[in-house]
Amino acid sequence: MRDIDELRELRDFDTGAPPLDDETRRRVRARLRAATDGPPAPVRHRRPVLRIALTAGLAAAVAAGVLVAVRDDDGTRTHPTAKPPATSAPAMRNVSAQTVLKGAAAYAREHERTVSPRDDQFIYTKEIIKETEQKTGVTKSYVDENWRSVDGSKRSWVMEIGKGWWSPPLQKGVSVWPPQDWGTLRKLPTDPKRLILSIANDFGGRGTSLDDLSDEDWSQVHFSLAGLLKLVPVMPDGLRPAAYEALGMVPGVKVLPGQKDAKGRTGVAITYDDPTLPKGVTDFTGYFIFDPVTYRFLGFRDTRTSGNGAAMKKYTQLSYLDGWAIVDRVKQRP
């Protein structure tokens, strides 16, 4: 029935209705192609092993030193404000996810610091996490400080919700996503479409056009882009804006106004409805929260559980990056 509705949208498009957005047009073309090309390809039920955890902190399984990524855009530094794509918060009621993420990309291009760390250095990050148990309403705050080896050849110090441990160097021949070493990050495309295809092809796709990507491909692309944006605090010039714009091209990405960040500021959030999951089942529940006028990135919202059965507790986590720097030694603060 949904396919029929989408065909009707195409029919209406030719009779003076408002133009379809890129996401809807791409999804309709993909479904039409699938209907004419024969049986769909087998569904991939498992993602490749990415060794990342899309939560507000780090999972212990991430032994190679992947860090939580939230930009240092909390207002502590003084700088000129980018020309905002929107002019008032009320306009956010009708704004699209693509508009927000293009605005975030424009803001990042103007304000991000360009750095070129040496392989023997470390990337230091200081993250603030506020965690509220949903049943009791009790809130606790944590300060996580991380030192990640730039080229992955040295052990790193990582923290999750106030607890830290030594992460061993990345083993030869081991591939992780998102990339942890600066050399690999620098090789990622800074054109949004090429970045999407690069990710899709790395994880089993063979497409040369965005129209070739299936729902399963798009689900993997979203998972990978979200991990890149959240878990890599410092990127080569142009990569973060490209990742924002690429995220805006993913079908199922949507905007939610009126979301609070860790500092109590009201922003607009970007989240994702995965079309490959059964109705009512959620996979990625995190929100990227942006300023509703400038689209400056404010922080991240996610959920976490602990315990099992009746003893299970569920938490809402709000996080932001308080600062980052390039340093010469582990445990050295800027």
C-alpha positions in Angstrom: 0.0 0.0 0.0 2.9 2.4 0.8 4.3 1.8 -2.7 0.9 2.7 -4.2 0.8 5.9 -2.1 4.3 6.8 -3.4 3.2 6.3 -7.0 0.3 8.6 -6.3 2.8 11.2 -5.1 4.6 10.9 -8.4 1.3 11.4 -10.2 0.4 14.4 -8.1 3.9 15.9 -8.8 3.0 16.3 -12.4 -0.3 18.1 -11.7 0.9 21.1 -9.9 1.5 19.7 -6.4 4.5 20.9 -4.4 7.7 19.2 -5.6 8.8 16.1 -3.8 11.9 16.5 -1.6 15.1 14.6 -2.5 14.5 11.9 0.1 11.0 11.0 -1.1 12.0 11.1 -4.8 15.0 8.8 -4.1 13.0 6.3 -2.1 10.3 6.1 -4.9 12.9 5.6 -7.6 14.6 2.8 -5.5 11.3 1.0 -5.0 10.3 1.3 -8.6 13.7 -0.1 -9.6 13.3 -3.0 -7.1 9.9 -3.8 -8.5 11.1 -3.9 -12.1 14.5 -5.7 -11.5 13.0 -8.8 -9.9 13.3 -10.2 -6.4 15.0 -8.0 -3.8 18.5 -8.9 -2.6 18.7 -10.8 0.6 18.4 -8.7 3.7 21.5 -8.3 5.7 20.4 -9.1 9.3 23.7 -8.2 10.9 25.8 -5.2 10.5 29.6 -5.6 10.0 31.5 -5.5 13.3 32.2 -1.8 13.8 33.6 -1.9 17.3 31.8 1.2 18.3 28.9 1.9 20.7 26.5 4.6 19.8 25.8 5.7 23.4 26.8 8.8 25.3 29.9 7.1 26.6 32.3 4.4 25.5 31.6 0.7 25.7 34.2 -1.4 27.3 34.3 -3.5 24.1 35.8 -0.5 22.2 39.3 -1.4 23.2 41.0 0.6 20.5 40.4 4.1 22.0 37.3 5.4 20.0 36.1 8.6 21.6 32.8 10.3 22.0 32.5 13.2 19.6 30.6 16.3 20.4 32.0 19.6 19.1 33.5 22.3 21.3 30.7 24.7 20.5 29.2 25.4 23.9 29.8 29.1 23.7 32.8 29.2 26.0 34.9 30.7 23.1 34.2 34.0 21.6 34.0 34.2 17.8 31.8 35.8 15.1 28.5 34.1 14.5 27.9 32.5 11.1 25.1 33.9 9.0 22.2 31.8 10.2 20.2 29.8 7.6 17.2 30.5 9.8 16.2 33.7 11.5 14.0 32.6 14.3 13.2 29.6 16.4 9.5 29.4 15.5 10.6 28.7 11.9 12.0 25.3 13.1 8.5 23.9 13.2 8.6 23.5 9.5 12.3 23.2 8.8 13.6 20.0 7.2 16.4 17.8 8.5 18.3 18.6 5.3 18.1 22.4 6.1 19.3 21.8 9.7 22.3 19.6 8.6 23.3 21.9 5.7 23.2 24.8 8.2 25.3 22.7 10.6 27.8 22.0 7.8 28.0 25.7 7.0 28.6 26.6 10.6 31.3 24.0 10.9 33.1 25.2 7.8 33.3 28.7 9.2 34.2 27.9 12.8 36.1 24.6 13.0 39.8 24.9 13.8 42.0 23.2 11.2 44.6 21.0 12.8 47.3 18.6 11.6 48.4 16.6 14.6 51.6 14.5 14.4 51.4 10.8 14.5 53.2 10.6 17.9 50.7 13.0 19.6 47.4 12.5 21.4 43.9 14.0 21.0 42.6 15.1 24.4 38.9 15.5 25.0 36.9 16.5 28.0 33.3 15.5 27.9 30.5 16.3 30.3 27.7 13.7 30.8 24.5 14.2 32.7 22.6 11.0 33.3 19.0 10.8 34.7 17.4 7.5 35.8 14.0 7.6 34.1 12.1 5.9 36.9 13.5 7.9 39.9 14.5 11.1 38.2 17.8 11.1 40.0 20.5 12.8 37.9 24.3 12.4 38.2 27.0 14.2 36.3 30.3 12.8 35.1 33.5 14.2 33.6 35.2 11.9 31.1 38.7 12.8 29.9 40.2 10.9 27.1 43.7 10.8 25.4 43.6 9.0 22.0 46.7 8.1 20.1 46.7 10.0 16.8 48.0 7.1 14.7 46.7 4.3 17.0 50.2 3.0 17.6 50.3 3.9 21.3 48.0 2.9 24.2 45.3 5.4 24.9 43.4 6.4 28.0 39.6 6.3 27.7 36.7 6.9 30.1 33.1 6.0 30.3 30.7 7.5 32.8 33.6 8.4 35.1 35.5 5.2 34.9 38.7 4.9 32.9 41.0 2.3 31.5 44.0 1.8 29.2 43.2 0.9 25.6 45.9 -1.1 23.8 47.3 0.1 20.5 45.4 -0.9 17.4 46.7 -4.2 16.0 48.0 -4.5 12.5 45.5 -5.6 10.0 42.6 -4.6 12.3 40.0 -2.3 10.7 37.6 -0.3 12.8 34.9 2.2 12.2 35.0 5.1 12.6 38.7 5.3 11.7 40.9 6.2 14.7 44.1 7.3 13.0 44.5 10.7 11.3 45.9 9.2 8.1 42.8 7.1 7.4 40.5 10.0 8.3 42.3 12.2 5.9 41.6 9.7 3.1 37.8 9.9 3.6 36.0 11.9 0.9 34.9 15.4 1.7 32.2 15.4 -0.9 28.9 14.2 0.7 27.8 11.9 -2.1 31.3 10.3 -2.5 31.4 9.9 1.3 28.1 8.0 1.3 29.2 5.7 -1.6 32.6 5.1 0.0 30.9 4.0 3.3 28.3 1.8 1.5 30.9 0.2 -0.7 33.2 -0.5 2.2 30.5 -2.5 3.9 29.4 -4.6 1.0 27.7 -2.3 -1.5 28.6 -2.0 -5.1 26.7 1.2 -6.0 28.0 4.0 -8.2 24.9 6.2 -7.6 22.8 7.1 -4.5 19.9 5.7 -6.4 21.5 2.2 -6.3 21.4 2.0 -2.5 18.8 -0.2 -0.8 17.1 0.5 2.5 19.6 -1.8 4.1 22.5 0.1 2.5 21.0 3.4 3.8 20.6 2.0 7.3 24.3 1.0 7.3 25.3 4.4 6.0 23.4 6.2 8.7 24.9 3.9 11.4 28.4 4.7 10.1 27.9 8.5 9.7 26.4 8.8 13.1 29.3 6.9 14.6 31.8 9.1 12.7 30.1 12.4 13.9 29.7 11.2 17.4 32.9 9.3 18.1 35.5 11.4 16.3 36.0 14.8 18.1 38.7 16.1 15.7 38.6 15.7 12.0 40.6 16.8 9.0 39.5 20.0 7.3 36.1 19.5 5.4 35.2 16.1 6.7 32.7 17.1 9.4 30.7 19.4 7.1 30.6 16.6 4.5 29.4 14.1 7.1 26.6 16.5 8.2 25.5 17.0 4.6 25.7 13.3 3.9 23.6 12.6 7.0 21.0 14.9 5.6 20.7 12.7 2.5 19.8 9.6 4.4 16.1 8.6 4.0 14.5 8.4 7.4 16.5 11.2 9.0 14.1 13.6 10.6 13.9 16.7 12.7 12.4 17.1 16.2 12.1 20.7 17.6 12.0 21.6 21.2 14.7 19.3 22.5 16.8 20.2 25.6 20.6 19.8 25.7 22.8 19.1 28.8 22.8 22.9 29.6 19.1 23.3 29.4 19.1 25.1 26.1 16.3 24.4 23.7 17.4 23.2 20.3 16.3 21.2 17.3 17.2 17.5 17.2 18.1 15.2 14.3 17.2 11.6 14.7 16.5 8.6 12.5 13.6 6.2 11.6 15.2 3.0 10.3 12.9 1.6 7.5 14.5 -1.9 7.8 13.2 -2.5 11.3 9.7 -3.8 12.2 7.2 -1.1 13.2 7.7 -0.1 16.8 11.2 -1.4 17.0 14.0 1.2 17.4 17.6 0.8 16.7 19.4 4.1 16.9 17.7 6.3 19.5 20.3 9.1 19.7 19.6 12.8 19.0 22.1 15.3 17.6 20.9 18.6 19.0 21.6 21.9 17.2 20.9 25.6 18.0 17.6 26.4 16.3 18.9 29.6 14.7 22.6 29.2 13.9 22.5 25.4 13.7 25.6 25.3 15.9 26.0 21.8 17.4 25.0 21.8 21.1 25.4 18.2 22.2 23.9 14.7 22.1 21.0 12.9 23.8 20.9 9.1 24.1 19.5 6.3 26.4 21.4 3.6 28.4 20.2 0.6 30.3 21.9 -1.4 33.1 20.9 -4.6 34.8 18.4 -7.3 33.5 14.8 -8.2 34.0 13.1 -6.5 36.9 16.4 -5.0 38.0 16.9 -3.2 34.7 17.3 0.6 34.9 17.0 3.0 32.0 18.8 6.3 31.8 18.5 9.4 29.7 22.0 10.8 28.9 22.8 14.3 27.7 26.4 15.0 26.8 28.6 17.7 25.3 32.3 18.3 24.6 33.7 20.8 27.1 37.0 21.1 25.2 39.7 19.3 23.2 43.3 19.8 22.3 46.3 18.2 20.7 48.9 17.1 23.4 52.2 15.3 23.4 51.6 12.8 26.2 48.9 10.7 27.8 47.4 12.4 30.8 48.8 15.8 29.7 46.2 18.5 29.9 46.2 21.6 27.7 
